[in-house]
Amino acid sequence: DVIEVTVTPFINGAPTITHVDVPVNSMTLGDTMRLSVVAGDVDGTITVVNFYSNGVLIGEGGLTEGVGAIYSFDWTPSAAGNYDLTAIATDNLGLSAVSDPATQVSVEPNEAPTVGDVIVPVSSVSRGSTVLLSVDVGDADGSVQSVDFYDGGVKLNPEPITSPSSGVTYTYEWTP
């Protein structure tokens, strides 16, 4: 009797990966953006997903817990400009796939906040009396984190003022 055996060689298939998903296509320098892709491998496992900006490695993505095969990376660009973002998924046998097409993101420079004149409601104040200092502050491309009042080079408020008293007006009760 003859037994015939057919051997089919195992051919490793490359993993699959989506284009890099971003929440917005424009951001301000200094901000952080979460990049994400969906990657999988039908005949193995994904061992690493690396993210690239203009072809330069910016970091390794982590598997998002409880969300399936989504890999993400929090990116904080170091310079303003236009960036093409891609990712490469590599499987347990070394085959890789590149996300395509590249996702384009524009990073705009951070504009300085605007600061109005400090308003002092009186022309003089006696030692031990309190005067309310106020100033209007804005930030067209972000938000104001804190305000400090100075007399020359001397800081008047001991802690940064982190919330406006109303609208965009920050105040401080100063006692000389």
N, CA, C and O of each residue as an XYZ file, in Angstrom:
704
protein
N       0.821     -1.173      0.000
C       0.000      0.000      0.000
C       0.876      1.252      0.000
O       1.920      1.299      0.651
N       0.439      2.239     -0.725
C       1.146      3.505     -0.821
C       0.279      4.575     -0.157
O      -0.908      4.728     -0.447
N       0.912      5.284      0.722
C       0.225      6.406      1.358
C       0.802      7.681      0.773
O       2.012      7.907      0.788
N      -0.067      8.482      0.274
C       0.377      9.724     -0.342
C       0.174     10.868      0.662
O      -0.903     11.023      1.237
N       1.220     11.653      0.856
C       1.176     12.780      1.778
C       1.490     14.054      0.988
O       2.487     14.136      0.270
N       0.625     15.020      1.141
C       0.863     16.302      0.489
C       1.286     17.298      1.557
O       0.592     17.500      2.554
N       2.404     17.897      1.334
C       2.917     18.886      2.275
C       2.677     20.272      1.673
O       3.144     20.593      0.580
N       1.958     21.048      2.402
C       1.713     22.411      1.964
C       2.583     23.328      2.813
O       2.431     23.374      4.034
N       3.484     24.051      2.180
C       4.349     24.928      2.973
C       3.536     26.069      3.585
O       2.589     26.577      2.986
N       3.933     26.450      4.783
C       3.282     27.564      5.466
C       3.841     28.856      4.887
O       5.054     29.065      4.861
N       2.965     29.696      4.436
C       3.384     30.997      3.914
C       2.819     32.047      4.853
O       1.607     32.212      4.994
N       3.736     32.743      5.483
C       3.316     33.768      6.427
C       2.747     34.960      5.670
O       3.384     35.506      4.769
N       1.554     35.346      6.048
C       0.946     36.538      5.462
C       1.335     37.775      6.260
O       1.504     37.715      7.478
N       1.473     38.884      5.567
C       1.825     40.138      6.243
C       0.655     40.613      7.099
O      -0.501     40.315      6.797
N       0.950     41.342      8.151
C      -0.139     41.898      8.962
C      -0.902     42.971      8.183
O      -0.469     43.408      7.117
N      -2.029     43.380      8.727
C      -2.792     44.472      8.142
C      -2.754     45.652      9.104
O      -2.634     45.480     10.317
N      -2.859     46.858      8.540
C      -2.843     48.062      9.364
C      -3.612     49.155      8.633
O      -3.516     49.287      7.413
N      -4.368     49.928      9.387
C      -5.123     51.042      8.805
C      -4.237     52.286      8.736
O      -3.123     52.297      9.259
N      -4.744     53.326      8.086
C      -4.026     54.611      8.100
C      -4.048     55.157      9.532
O      -4.877     54.746     10.344
N      -3.145     56.071      9.829
C      -3.072     56.665     11.165
C      -4.287     57.566     11.356
O      -4.539     58.472     10.561
N      -5.033     57.300     12.427
C      -6.215     58.093     12.740
C      -5.834     59.178     13.747
O      -5.165     58.906     14.744
N      -6.268     60.407     13.475
C      -6.001     61.543     14.363
C      -7.326     62.252     14.650
O      -8.226     62.231     13.810
N      -7.460     62.879     15.822
C      -8.716     63.562     16.137
C      -8.931     64.837     15.315
O     -10.071     65.197     15.024
N      -7.841     65.523     14.937
C      -7.907     66.734     14.116
C      -6.668     66.764     13.221
O      -5.675     66.093     13.504
N      -6.731     67.538     12.148
C      -5.596     67.603     11.227
C      -4.732     68.841     11.413
O      -3.831     69.101     10.617
N      -5.011     69.608     12.472
C      -4.221     70.786     12.779
C      -4.137     70.923     14.289
O      -5.121     70.699     14.994
N      -2.964     71.289     14.782
C      -2.769     71.427     16.218
C      -1.776     72.540     16.497
O      -1.094     73.020     15.592
N      -1.701     72.947     17.761
C      -0.780     74.000     18.183
C       0.460     73.371     18.796
O       0.365     72.415     19.566
N       1.612     73.906     18.455
C       2.879     73.437     19.013
C       2.800     73.455     20.538
O       2.374     74.448     21.128
N       3.208     72.368     21.170
C       3.135     72.240     22.622
C       1.991     71.339     23.056
O       1.994     70.818     24.172
N       0.998     71.152     22.166
C      -0.112     70.256     22.477
C       0.287     68.816     22.176
O       1.255     68.566     21.459
N      -0.466     67.875     22.730
C      -0.253     66.442     22.492
C      -1.458     65.881     21.763
O      -2.598     66.220     22.082
N      -1.206     65.017     20.779
C      -2.272     64.403     19.993
C      -2.136     62.876     20.064
O      -1.035     62.338     19.947
N      -3.258     62.192     20.254
C      -3.256     60.725     20.265
C      -3.377     60.218     18.831
O      -4.347     60.518     18.135
N      -2.375     59.442     18.398
C      -2.377     58.787     17.097
C      -2.830     57.353     17.322
O      -2.468     56.748     18.332
N      -3.617     56.791     16.399
C      -4.041     55.405     16.576
C      -4.198     54.710     15.233
O      -4.471     55.341     14.213
N      -4.018     53.395     15.261
C      -4.226     52.529     14.098
C      -4.880     51.244     14.580
O      -4.827     50.903     15.761
N      -5.494     50.544     13.642
C      -5.985     49.195     13.906
C      -5.041     48.267     13.152
O      -4.846     48.420     11.946
N      -4.454     47.300     13.864
C      -3.518     46.358     13.236
C      -3.882     44.942     13.648
O      -4.334     44.704     14.769
N      -3.679     44.001     12.725
C      -3.972     42.603     13.022
C      -3.153     41.677     12.141
O      -2.516     42.109     11.181
N      -3.179     40.400     12.483
C      -2.443     39.389     11.725
C      -3.235     38.085     11.811
O      -3.354     37.499     12.887
N      -3.777     37.629     10.679
C      -4.645     36.447     10.696
C      -3.892     35.150     10.965
O      -4.495     34.176     11.415
N      -2.588     35.117     10.699
C      -1.848     33.863     10.894
C      -0.746     33.990     11.949
O       0.225     33.234     11.943
N      -0.913     34.943     12.837
C       0.085     35.134     13.890
C      -0.361     36.248     14.810
O      -1.554     36.470     15.016
N       0.618     36.946     15.361
C       0.314     38.039     16.277
C       1.141     39.268     15.906
O       2.207     39.161     15.300
N       0.628     40.429     16.280
C       1.376     41.683     16.109
C       2.345     41.780     17.287
O       1.941     41.657     18.443
N       3.619     42.002     16.986
C       4.606     42.129     18.059
C       4.954     43.591     18.355
O       5.339     43.925     19.475
N       4.819     44.460     17.351
C       5.127     45.867     17.581
C       4.446     46.719     16.519
O       4.316     46.313     15.365
N       4.013     47.910     16.932
C       3.522     48.931     16.010
C       4.317     50.195     16.308
O       4.253     50.733     17.414
N       5.062     50.664     15.317
C       5.861     51.875     15.468
C       5.233     53.002     14.661
O       4.727     52.789     13.559
N       5.273     54.210     15.229
C       4.729     55.392     14.562
C       5.877     56.254     14.051
O       6.922     56.366     14.691
N       5.659     56.870     12.866
C       6.683     57.672     12.193
C       6.123     59.022     11.793
O       4.958     59.139     11.414
N       6.969     60.043     11.880
C       6.645     61.385     11.418
C       7.671     61.758     10.354
O       8.867     61.836     10.634
N       7.197     61.986      9.138
C       8.084     62.283      8.003
C       9.193     61.238      7.872
O      10.333     61.571      7.549
N       8.851     59.980      8.123
C       9.789     58.878      7.969
C      10.704     58.631      9.152
O      11.513     57.704      9.114
N      10.599     59.441     10.213
C      11.462     59.303     11.385
C      10.646     58.681     12.527
O       9.548     59.141     12.838
N      11.197     57.639     13.141
C      10.520     56.966     14.247
C      10.257     57.951     15.381
O      11.174     58.624     15.850
N       8.987     58.035     15.825
C       8.643     58.917     16.948
C       8.206     58.127     18.181
O       8.132     58.686     19.275
N       7.916     56.839     18.017
C       7.571     56.055     19.198
C       6.845     54.770     18.870
O       6.381     54.549     17.751
N       6.764     53.931     19.889
C       6.089     52.635     19.779
C       4.679     52.752     20.339
O       4.464     53.291     21.425
N       3.726     52.236     19.575
C       2.333     52.274     19.999
C       2.041     51.184     21.016
O       2.619     50.097     20.984
N       1.141     51.502     21.904
C       0.696     50.535     22.891
C      -0.698     50.049     22.548
O      -1.500     50.794     21.984
N      -0.988     48.803     22.885
C      -2.307     48.231     22.650
C      -3.281     48.870     23.623
O      -3.056     48.856     24.833
N      -4.360     49.429     23.099
C      -5.358     50.088     23.929
C      -6.179     49.016     24.634
O      -6.822     48.192     23.983
N      -6.157     49.026     25.964
C      -6.846     47.992     26.735
C      -8.349     48.023     26.500
O      -8.973     49.084     26.500
N      -8.918     46.832     26.300
C     -10.350     46.677     26.190
C     -10.965     47.193     24.907
O     -12.188     47.309     24.816
N     -10.136     47.509     23.896
C     -10.679     48.082     22.670
C     -10.290     47.258     21.448
O     -10.389     47.764     20.330
N      -9.860     46.033     21.609
C      -9.512     45.214     20.461
C      -8.101     45.473     19.984
O      -7.167     45.538     20.784
N      -7.947     45.620     18.671
C      -6.618     45.705     18.062
C      -6.211     47.135     17.746
O      -5.583     47.385     16.717
N      -6.560     48.078     18.619
C      -6.186     49.476     18.399
C      -4.884     49.763     19.144
O      -4.770     49.539     20.349
N      -3.908     50.265     18.388
C      -2.621     50.647     18.956
C      -2.550     52.168     18.913
O      -2.908     52.779     17.906
N      -2.088     52.783     20.006
C      -2.052     54.239     20.039
C      -0.732     54.753     20.596
O       0.009     54.042     21.277
N      -0.471     56.013     20.279
C       0.743     56.687     20.722
C       0.413     58.159     20.904
O      -0.199     58.766     20.025
N       0.811     58.748     22.036
C       0.596     60.173     22.294
C       1.810     60.946     21.785
O       2.924     60.777     22.282
N       1.576     61.792     20.791
C       2.638     62.512     20.082
C       2.619     63.986     20.436
O       1.577     64.637     20.362
N       3.783     64.516     20.824
C       3.964     65.936     21.073
C       5.071     66.416     20.135
O       6.251     66.204     20.415
N       4.700     67.066     19.015
C       5.721     67.511     18.066
C       6.665     68.533     18.691
O       6.279     69.291     19.580
N       7.903     68.541     18.214
C       8.911     69.448     18.777
C       9.093     70.722     17.953
O       9.814     71.629     18.368
N       8.445     70.796     16.792
C       8.575     71.987     15.946
C       7.307     72.181     15.127
O       6.604     71.219     14.817
N       7.022     73.426     14.782
C       5.894     73.722     13.906
C       6.223     73.225     12.499
O       7.394     73.136     12.129
N       5.202     72.906     11.721
C       5.409     72.461     10.351
C       4.335     71.483      9.933
O       3.369     71.248     10.659
N       4.517     70.913      8.742
C       3.596     69.918      8.212
C       4.223     68.540      8.332
O       5.401     68.351      8.030
N       3.427     67.584      8.774
C       3.941     66.246      9.043
C       3.104     65.190      8.335
O       1.877     65.281      8.289
N       3.789     64.180      7.778
C       3.145     62.988      7.239
C       3.340     61.886      8.268
O       4.469     61.496      8.562
N       2.232     61.383      8.816
C       2.291     60.373      9.874
C       1.947     59.004      9.309
O       0.948     58.840      8.608
N       2.791     58.022      9.624
C       2.554     56.645      9.219
C       2.855     55.731     10.400
O       3.399     56.162     11.417
N       2.492     54.465     10.243
C       2.799     53.457     11.251
C       3.184     52.181     10.535
O       2.755     51.931      9.409
N       3.999     51.374     11.202
C       4.394     50.071     10.672
C       4.075     49.022     11.720
O       4.513     49.114     12.867
N       3.291     48.008     11.304
C       2.975     46.868     12.174
C       3.860     45.702     11.767
O       3.999     45.403     10.581
N       4.460     45.044     12.757
C       5.322     43.886     12.506
C       4.736     42.682     13.223
O       4.307     42.782     14.373
N       4.721     41.520     12.525
C       4.150     40.315     13.140
C       5.227     39.448     13.777
O       6.416     39.762     13.707
N       4.794     38.346     14.403
C       5.686     37.460     15.147
C       6.711     36.745     14.275
O       7.664     36.174     14.806
N       6.546     36.759     12.951
C       7.548     36.143     12.076
C       8.346     37.181     11.297
O       9.080     36.838     10.370
N       8.200     38.451     11.674
C       9.048     39.500     11.111
C       8.512     40.229      9.898
O       9.169     41.143      9.400
N       7.330     39.854      9.401
C       6.781     40.590      8.267
C       6.135     41.881      8.755
O       5.594     41.947      9.859
N       6.204     42.907      7.908
C       5.678     44.223      8.286
C       4.714     44.745      7.243
O       4.738     44.337      6.082
N       3.864     45.660      7.684
C       2.960     46.377      6.781
C       2.971     47.842      7.192
O       3.028     48.172      8.377
N       2.915     48.720      6.181
C       2.953     50.162      6.412
C       1.560     50.727      6.205
O       0.869     50.362      5.253
N       1.149     51.620      7.098
C      -0.134     52.295      6.926
C      -0.066     53.164      5.678
O       0.954     53.795      5.401
N      -1.164     53.188      4.930
C      -1.170     53.924      3.680
C      -2.584     54.395      3.411
O      -3.507     53.593      3.549
N      -2.808     55.613      3.045
C      -1.825     56.663      2.802
C      -1.382     57.322      4.103
O      -1.953     57.072      5.164
N      -0.361     58.165      4.009
C       0.099     58.910      5.181
C      -0.989     59.893      5.603
O      -1.713     60.436      4.768
N      -1.090     60.109      6.902
C      -2.025     61.086      7.440
C      -1.273     62.389      7.632
O      -0.207     62.412      8.247
N      -1.825     63.476      7.106
C      -1.141     64.757      7.187
C      -1.692     65.591      8.341
O      -2.904     65.716      8.519
N      -0.771     66.158      9.116
C      -1.117     67.016     10.248
C      -0.275     68.279     10.162
O       0.930     68.223      9.917
N      -0.924     69.414     10.367
C      -0.240     70.701     10.389
C      -0.094     71.142     11.843
O      -1.064     71.157     12.601
N       1.137     71.501     12.222
C       1.414     71.976     13.579
C       1.743     73.462     13.487
O       2.736     73.861     12.879
N       0.886     74.267     14.104
C       1.035     75.720     14.052
C       1.832     76.201     15.264
O       1.752     75.594     16.333
N       2.602     77.288     15.112
C       3.338     77.820     16.259
C       2.372     78.314     17.331
O       1.251     78.721     17.027
N       2.805     78.276     18.567
C       1.999     78.755     19.679
C       2.134     80.269     19.748
O       3.232     80.794     19.934
N       1.017     80.966     19.596
C       1.008     82.427     19.669
C       1.035     82.858     21.131
O       0.424     82.218     21.987
N       1.742     83.937     21.409
C       1.801     84.470     22.776
C       0.425     84.997     23.180
O      -0.318     85.499     22.337
N       0.088     84.888     24.449
C      -1.196     85.443     24.891
C      -1.173     86.974     24.806
O      -0.114     87.601     24.773
N      -2.366     87.543     24.773
C      -2.487     88.993     24.796
C      -2.750     89.434     26.229
O      -3.534     88.814     26.947
N      -2.085     90.509     26.635
C      -2.221     91.028     27.995
C      -2.516     92.517     27.900
O      -1.756     93.280     27.304
N      -3.638     92.918     28.501
C      -4.003     94.332     28.516
C      -3.234     95.071     29.593
O      -2.389     94.499     30.281
N      -3.540     96.340     29.725
C      -2.921     97.150     30.777
C      -3.509     96.769     32.129
O      -4.705     96.501     32.239
N      -2.663     96.744     33.158
C      -3.140     96.477     34.513
C      -3.928     97.690     34.975
O      -3.461     98.826     34.890
N      -5.124     97.428     35.465
C      -5.998     98.496     35.956
C      -5.826     98.604     37.472
O      -6.025     97.634     38.204
N      -5.452     99.806     37.929
C      -5.348    100.124     39.352
C      -6.348    101.250     39.574
O      -6.150    102.350     39.059
N      -7.428    101.001     40.334
C      -8.518    101.978     40.425
C      -8.191    103.259     41.203
O      -8.982    104.201     41.192
N      -7.040    103.304     41.874
C      -6.664    104.499     42.637
C      -5.245    104.908     42.262
O      -4.463    104.090     41.777
N      -4.914    106.190     42.492
C      -3.568    106.656     42.146
C      -2.572    106.406     43.265
O      -1.363    106.390     43.032
N      -3.073    106.211     44.479
C      -2.175    105.890     45.591
C      -2.933    105.033     46.589
O      -4.163    105.052     46.646
N      -2.174    104.282     47.373
C      -2.777    103.398     48.374
C      -1.912    103.450     49.625
O      -0.684    103.458     49.542
N      -2.552    103.483     50.762
C      -1.824    103.523     52.036
C      -1.357    102.130     52.411
O      -2.003    101.129     52.104
N      -0.199    102.093     53.095
C       0.322    100.808     53.580
C      -0.746    100.177     54.473
O      -1.315    100.837     55.342
N      -1.011     98.866     54.240
C      -2.007     98.134     55.020
C      -3.390     98.143     54.394
O      -4.250     97.352     54.783
N      -3.621     99.038     53.418
C      -4.903     99.057     52.701
C      -4.835     98.059     51.552
O      -3.748     97.653     51.139
N      -5.986     97.668     51.041
C      -6.036     96.703     49.938
C      -6.544     97.397     48.685
O      -7.475     98.200     48.743
N      -5.925     97.083     47.553
C      -6.348     97.615     46.257
C      -6.556     96.426     45.308
O      -5.783     95.469     45.319
N      -7.610     96.503     44.492
C      -7.927     95.428     43.545
C      -7.239     95.719     42.219
O      -7.575     96.689     41.540
N      -6.274     94.877     41.851
C      -5.595     94.975     40.557
C      -6.347     94.080     39.580
O      -6.811     93.007     39.963
N      -6.477     94.508     38.314
C      -7.152     93.667     37.317
C      -6.488     93.837     35.962
O      -5.886     94.869     35.666
N      -6.612     92.799     35.151
C      -6.052     92.813     33.802
C      -6.863     91.851     32.937
O      -7.301     90.798     33.402
N      -7.058     92.231     31.661
C      -7.709     91.337     30.703
C      -6.635     90.569     29.955
O      -5.675     91.156     29.456
N      -6.800     89.243     29.878
C      -5.811     88.365     29.253
C      -6.544     87.405     28.320
O      -7.629     86.928     28.652
N      -5.958     87.117     27.152
C      -6.557     86.177     26.217
C      -5.507     85.346     25.514
O      -4.322     85.679     25.528
N      -5.946     84.266     24.900
C      -5.050     83.397     24.137
C      -5.832     82.861     22.941
O      -6.687     81.990     23.101
N      -5.548     83.373     21.747
C      -6.311     83.041     20.545
C      -6.171     81.578     20.126
O      -7.093     81.024     19.527
N      -5.040     80.942     20.429
C      -4.840     79.568     19.972
C      -4.729     78.566     21.117
O      -4.191     77.474     20.935
N      -5.223     78.920     22.268
C      -5.152     78.005     23.410
C      -5.903     78.586     24.582
O      -6.959     79.197     24.416
N      -5.359     78.396     25.763
C      -5.998     78.937     26.954
C      -4.927     79.472     27.896
O      -3.785     79.014     27.891
N      -5.320     80.443     28.697
C      -4.413     81.031     29.679
C      -4.308     80.067     30.854
O      -5.326     79.661     31.415
N      -3.094     79.700     31.229
C      -2.887     78.776     32.341
C      -2.848     79.492     33.677
O      -3.395     79.007     34.668
N      -2.188     80.667     33.702
C      -2.116     81.421     34.951
C      -1.662     82.850     34.673
O      -1.109     83.156     33.617
N      -1.914     83.717     35.657
C      -1.534     85.125     35.570
C      -0.826     85.498     36.869
O      -1.236     85.075     37.950
N       0.230     86.286     36.759
C       0.930     86.830     37.918
C       0.990     88.344     37.765
O       1.119     88.854     36.652
N       0.899     89.058     38.875
C       1.020     90.514     38.892
C       2.395     90.876     39.442
O       2.871     90.262     40.397
N       3.035     91.887     38.828
C       4.376     92.325     39.220
C       4.403     93.827     39.446
O       3.663     94.579     38.811
N       5.261     94.248     40.354
C       5.613     95.658     40.526
C       7.090     95.730     40.149
O       7.968     95.426     40.957
N       7.346     96.138     38.908
C       8.724     96.055     38.392
C       9.071     94.583     38.256
O       8.380     93.844     37.556
N      10.124     94.156     38.912
C      10.522     92.752     38.873
C      10.061     91.951     40.076
O      10.443     90.791     40.228
N       9.245     92.550     40.936
C       8.806     91.877     42.168
C       7.406     91.314     41.968
O       6.467     92.050     41.662
N       7.278     90.017     42.142
C       5.980     89.358     42.020
C       5.132     89.709     43.237
O       5.582     89.587     44.376
N       3.881     90.154     42.979
C       2.997     90.579     44.058
C       2.151     89.438     44.620
O       1.980     89.344     45.835
N       1.620     88.573     43.762
C       0.767     87.478     44.234
C       1.622     86.259     44.558
O       2.455     85.867     43.741
N       1.436     85.640     45.746
C       2.289     84.513     46.144
C       2.055     83.245     45.316
O       2.980     82.458     45.117
N       0.825     83.043     44.835
C       0.494     81.864     44.022
C      -0.032     82.344     42.671
O      -0.664     83.398     42.601
N       0.216     81.591     41.597
C      -0.331     81.985     40.299
C      -1.864     82.016     40.349
O      -2.487     81.184     41.008
N      -2.453     82.967     39.659
C      -3.910     83.060     39.568
C      -4.324     82.232     38.357
O      -3.958     82.562     37.229
N      -5.083     81.162     38.578
C      -5.380     80.209     37.512
C      -6.773     80.342     36.917
O      -7.083     79.676     35.928
N      -7.615     81.183     37.494
C      -8.974     81.351     36.961
C      -9.320     82.836     36.909
O      -9.011     83.582     37.838
N      -9.964     83.264     35.819
C     -10.388     84.662     35.759
C     -11.531     84.914     36.732
O     -12.305     84.006     37.034
N     -11.641     86.157     37.227
C     -12.761     86.491     38.106
C     -14.047     86.589     37.300
O     -15.119     86.241     37.793
N     -13.944     87.067     36.052
C     -15.098     87.080     35.150
C     -14.581     87.209     33.722
O     -13.683     88.005     33.447
N     -15.148     86.428     32.828
C     -14.734     86.484     31.418
C     -13.249     86.255     31.254
O     -12.743     85.169     31.538
N     -12.544     87.290     30.790
C     -11.092     87.209     30.579
C     -10.341     88.094     31.561
O      -9.142     88.322     31.400
N     -11.035     88.593     32.576
C     -10.427     89.505     33.552
C      -9.916     88.734     34.763
O     -10.661     88.009     35.422
N      -8.625     88.910     35.038
C      -7.986     88.308     36.204
C      -7.764     89.408     37.233
O      -7.370     90.520     36.880
N      -8.014     89.105     38.502
C      -7.854     90.123     39.546
C      -7.010     89.588     40.699
O      -6.878     88.382     40.906
N      -6.448     90.539     41.434
C      -5.678     90.201     42.642
C      -5.834     91.336     43.638
O      -5.641     92.504     43.302
N      -6.187     90.981     44.870
C      -6.292     91.974     45.945
C      -4.909     92.105     46.594
O      -4.434     91.194     47.272
N      -4.276     93.270     46.366
C      -2.903     93.488     46.833
C      -2.908     94.432     48.014
O      -3.550     95.482     48.000
N      -2.170     94.026     49.045
C      -2.006     94.866     50.233
C      -0.535     95.199     50.367
O       0.275     94.329     50.688
N      -0.171     96.488     50.116
C       1.257     96.867     50.242
C       1.709     96.927     51.701
O       2.871     97.228     51.976
